[in-house]
């Protein structure tokens, strides 16, 4: 006999939820692929925009801040940060959008609601992987970067970021579905997040700062996540502090975001 | 006596328009302060059972709570009070073409519709040919669904819903699917479902048709169950009520 507040009860509920999700894995796959196909059908460049958006943004900053980045080698630094950042920042709006644009589905069919943010995440992961290919296509000839054995770090970085993004997408969906105002704030949050992440300014900028200022910048989850990728993609030395911070951030964001979402999803249909 | 396929027990649903419908930050802060709660009761303690092999109709005027009730039965809307017990595989056709992506072909949408309802890829594979044949879409199945007429759209939606092997089918205003020929076929399929001791619940404003098809019916008015029983009796009462209302309104209009 378990009461409705015991951990055993929640563990069992969560187990059920996961097995329901697992049962619909084919749907997630078809749904994500269908969305990509539909996007390709409705815009001329389709999925290419997933890569083009961060690429163009990166190039704009590269030319504008040519003074900050004196060497063309730095394009590898800038683009790696930009692609990784773009992948996470998409999740801020994508989670809520995946719920709001499928309101009919939610009202009519019973299924674990988390499959919609998961399908979105799958879609954006395709885009991110494509952008990594484009990344190498640019930096190998222009910045002389050669992928080394460190690229295996991707096998750690990517799952961690997927977990982080899912948490982010789930949490923002939980908040932005009832409070639509939040959607208006997100572009500004994204802008602040971009400027406080080590993308358009070099890491050396930190060395001139006070201890407190430095640790504030390091509190940004994007900081250790991008650091992991720069090790994987550019062979930067990996600091164990970054690895630990990335793991903590991703696991906490993932668990908290998913829990917030599942706890709330029964009420979601009332706000559509 | 077998157990009912669907049991609705004391179900109440309340919407708080200011908090629930358009909950901006400002409004919800205001609610915290003033405890301003203006409740709209969409359903007030509704109870009934639907037996196996039974066609059950729900009638009522616009805004009576019929669609809310169907959503509660489909368990996509959690009631504030009461509960719903479902015994069997349920398939819902509350709106046509739910889960479909109009940019994609009918063929891909068969997979989307089947998978979201909980079938596996393999199960959809097995039923695919039958669904296409049933929908009578022919080569059009490979065209994007945005090119379909509404009749074609609903035929495919109905075909998918019926091939989920439902034991309980919920329908909202979709009896009039397709042309005469298809209508007959869909009726035959539903009768077959009933004879296999499946259950059908449907909501329709075509009350004459509903009385003919259903064994029992319930009449819902402003969230409350007014009458429940033999379909023809309930529909008769409901029609008398609507005619009376219309007469009163006409009298008021003249006065």
Interface residues (C-beta under 8 A of the other chain):
Chain A: X23 X24 X26 X27 X30 X31 X34 X35 X37 X38 X41 X42 X104 X105 X106 X107 X108 X109 X110 X111 X178 X179 X180 X181 X266 X267 X269 X270 X271
Chain B: X15 X20 X21 X23 X24 X25 X28 X71 X74 X75 X76 X77 X78 X90 X92 X94 X95 X98 X99 X101 X103 X104 X108 X111 X112 X115 X116 X117 X118 X120 X121 X144
